[in-house]
């Protein structure tokens, strides 16, 4: 049984299916440090939208963010609405974007609490006119990929 498959199955909530064919493992290239150490692997976990974007500073500052920007994930176990809540911050600016959706945060919060390095990056920024949107005349969303650094 492979460590990557176990983690992937736990995150996706499928412990009975521990061998998943869609596990994507990316070997990082060697860094140009004085020691030329090879960094670890990155395990792709899943893609999701950032929940609650409108309620935080990310909504009004969406023009600051770019495709492939890194995001930082921070567990918020004292959240009164969801003890598995995970905040999403834009790493470069420190701006809070929102949260990982509640239906995707159970195993992810366990990984973070267990000391695993989980992060992500922006794969899509959506900003378009929407006449019927309840908040204003523009609809915005940020889509991120979640990764586990092994």
C-alpha positions as CSV (number, residue, x, y, z in Angstrom):
1,X,0.0,0.0,0.0
2,X,1.4,3.3,-1.1
3,X,1.6,6.3,1.3
4,X,0.4,8.7,-1.5
5,X,-2.7,6.5,-2.2
6,X,-3.6,6.3,1.5
7,X,-3.4,10.1,1.9
8,X,-5.4,10.7,-1.3
9,X,-8.1,8.2,-0.2
10,X,-8.4,9.9,3.2
11,X,-8.7,13.3,1.7
12,X,-11.3,12.2,-0.8
13,X,-13.2,10.3,1.9
14,X,-12.8,6.9,0.3
15,X,-10.9,4.7,2.8
16,X,-12.3,1.6,1.1
17,X,-10.6,2.5,-2.2
18,X,-7.0,3.1,-1.3
19,X,-5.5,2.6,-4.7
20,X,-6.6,5.5,-6.9
21,X,-5.4,5.7,-10.5
22,X,-5.7,9.5,-10.7
23,X,-3.0,10.4,-8.1
24,X,-0.8,12.9,-9.7
25,X,2.8,13.1,-8.3
26,X,5.1,15.8,-9.5
27,X,8.8,15.5,-8.8
28,X,10.2,19.0,-8.1
29,X,13.3,20.0,-10.0
30,X,16.6,20.5,-8.3
31,X,16.9,24.0,-6.7
32,X,19.9,26.2,-7.2
33,X,21.0,26.3,-3.6
34,X,24.6,26.1,-2.5
35,X,24.1,22.4,-1.5
36,X,22.0,21.5,-4.6
37,X,19.6,19.5,-2.5
38,X,16.6,17.9,-4.2
39,X,13.3,18.9,-2.7
40,X,10.5,16.5,-2.0
41,X,7.5,15.4,-4.1
42,X,4.3,17.3,-4.5
43,X,1.0,15.4,-4.3
44,X,-2.0,16.9,-6.1
45,X,-5.1,16.4,-3.9
46,X,-8.0,18.3,-5.5
47,X,-9.3,21.4,-7.2
48,X,-11.9,23.7,-5.5
49,X,-13.3,27.1,-5.4
50,X,-12.6,29.5,-2.5
51,X,-15.8,29.7,-0.4
52,X,-16.9,33.0,1.0
53,X,-14.8,35.2,-1.3
54,X,-17.3,38.1,-1.2
55,X,-17.0,38.5,2.6
56,X,-13.3,39.0,2.7
57,X,-10.7,41.4,1.2
58,X,-9.9,39.0,-1.7
59,X,-13.2,40.0,-3.4
60,X,-12.4,43.7,-3.7
61,X,-8.6,43.1,-4.4
62,X,-9.1,40.4,-7.0
63,X,-7.0,42.4,-9.5
64,X,-3.9,41.8,-7.3
65,X,-3.9,38.0,-7.8
66,X,-2.5,36.1,-10.7
67,X,-2.6,32.6,-12.1
68,X,-0.1,30.3,-10.3
69,X,0.1,32.5,-7.2
70,X,0.6,30.4,-4.0
71,X,-2.1,30.3,-1.3
72,X,-1.6,29.4,2.3
73,X,-4.0,27.2,4.2
74,X,-4.5,27.7,7.9
75,X,-6.7,25.5,10.1
76,X,-9.2,27.4,12.2
77,X,-10.4,24.8,14.8
78,X,-12.1,27.5,17.0
79,X,-14.4,28.6,14.2
80,X,-17.9,28.5,15.8
81,X,-19.6,27.3,12.6
82,X,-17.2,24.6,11.5
83,X,-14.4,23.2,13.7
84,X,-12.7,21.8,10.5
85,X,-12.6,25.2,8.9
86,X,-9.6,26.1,6.8
87,X,-8.8,29.7,5.9
88,X,-7.3,30.5,2.5
89,X,-4.7,33.4,2.3
90,X,-2.9,34.8,-0.7
91,X,0.7,34.0,0.3
92,X,2.4,37.1,-1.3
93,X,0.0,39.7,0.0
94,X,-1.4,38.0,3.2
95,X,-5.0,38.9,2.1
96,X,-7.6,36.4,3.3
97,X,-9.5,35.0,0.3
98,X,-12.0,32.9,2.2
99,X,-12.3,29.2,3.1
100,X,-12.0,25.7,1.7
101,X,-15.6,24.6,1.2
102,X,-17.1,22.8,4.2
103,X,-17.7,19.6,2.1
104,X,-14.0,19.3,1.3
105,X,-12.3,20.2,4.6
106,X,-12.6,17.2,7.0
107,X,-9.5,15.2,6.0
108,X,-7.6,18.3,4.9
109,X,-7.9,19.8,8.4
110,X,-6.7,16.5,9.9
111,X,-3.6,16.6,7.6
112,X,-2.8,20.1,8.7
113,X,-3.4,19.3,12.4
114,X,-1.0,16.3,11.9
115,X,1.8,18.6,10.7
116,X,1.6,17.9,7.0
117,X,2.5,20.8,4.7
118,X,-0.6,21.4,2.7
119,X,-0.9,24.5,0.5
120,X,-2.2,25.5,-2.9
121,X,-2.1,27.8,-5.9
122,X,-4.5,29.7,-8.0
123,X,-5.5,28.1,-11.2
124,X,-8.3,30.4,-12.3
125,X,-9.6,33.8,-11.5
126,X,-13.2,34.6,-12.6
127,X,-14.4,38.1,-12.8
128,X,-17.4,38.8,-15.1
129,X,-20.5,40.9,-15.4
130,X,-23.6,39.3,-14.0
131,X,-26.8,41.3,-14.0
132,X,-28.6,39.1,-11.5
133,X,-25.9,38.7,-8.9
134,X,-27.1,39.5,-5.4
135,X,-24.1,41.5,-4.3
136,X,-23.2,43.8,-7.2
137,X,-23.0,43.8,-11.0
138,X,-19.8,41.7,-11.1
139,X,-19.4,38.0,-10.2
140,X,-16.0,36.9,-9.0
141,X,-14.5,33.5,-8.0
142,X,-11.1,32.0,-7.4
143,X,-10.3,28.4,-8.2
144,X,-7.4,26.8,-6.5
145,X,-5.5,23.4,-6.6
146,X,-4.7,21.9,-3.2
147,X,-1.3,20.1,-2.9
148,X,0.5,18.1,-0.2
149,X,4.3,18.5,0.0
150,X,5.8,15.1,0.8
